Amino acid sequence: MTATPRKQPPAQQPQSYEQAAAELEQLVQQLESGQMSLDDTLKAYSRGSQLLAYCRERLQAVEQQVQVLEAGELQPYVNERVGEP
């Protein structure tokens, strides 16, 4: 009988940039400790990559929003990739 690999639940989208950055910092500390199994290291690296991409997208959206000025008022910039203003 062959063991069926368990599916991982989809990773949760962070609630905010700050939450993503905090989780990313925690993952880096765990990775640097050298105390994780190979499988856990791979999972942590994958999650870290997702969090880093999220943080970069949010920063880019904020930078673009700051740059969009119309009639002296800040206009919301909708980042369609992230789906949030």
N, C-alpha and C positions, 0 to 999 in steps of 0.2 A: 504494500500500500504506500503510495506516494503522499507526502505531506503537502497540503495546499498552502501556498504562502498567504499570510493574512494581509488584507488590504489595510493600508493606513487611512484613517479618516482625513478628509481634506483639512489642510492647515487653516486655522482661523485668520481672517484678515484683522490686522491690528485696529484698535479703536481710534488711535491717534499716532502722530509722529512720535510723541514722547513715549508712548507705550512700546512702539516698535523699537525705538532706540534703547530703551531699558532692557527689553528682551534680548536684543542683539548683544548688548554689553554682557549680559548674564551668560549667553551662549559662548562668547569669546573667552570669558573666564573659565568656563567648564572645559572648553577645548584646550586652553593653555595649561590646565591642571595635569593633563596627560592621564587622567584616571578613568577615561571613558573607553568602552569597548569599541571595536572597529565599526560595528553596525551603528552604535549610538553616535559615534563621531561623524559618520556619513550622514545620518539624519540631522544632526546639529548643523553640519556644514550646509546642507540643503535648505534648512529653515533659515539659517543666517543669510543665505543668498536671496531668499524671498524677502526677508525683512530689509535687507540692504536696497533691493530694487524698489520696495515700497517707500523707503525713506528718500531715496533719490527722486522718485516721481513727485512726492509731496513737496520737497524742496524746490524742484523745478516749477511746480504749479504756483508756489508762493512767490518765487522770483518773477514769474511772468505776471502775476497779479499786481505786484508792486510796480512793475514797469508799465502797466496799462492805466494811463491817466486820461480822463476825458472831462473837459470843462472843470478842471481842478478837483475832481472827485475820483476816488478809487473805485474802479469798476470790478465786479467779480469776474474771475476767470474760471471757466468750467473746463476742467481737465477730463476729457472724455475717457482717457485710459484708466484713470483712477475712479471716475464717476462721482467725484465730489467737487464742490466749489473750492 
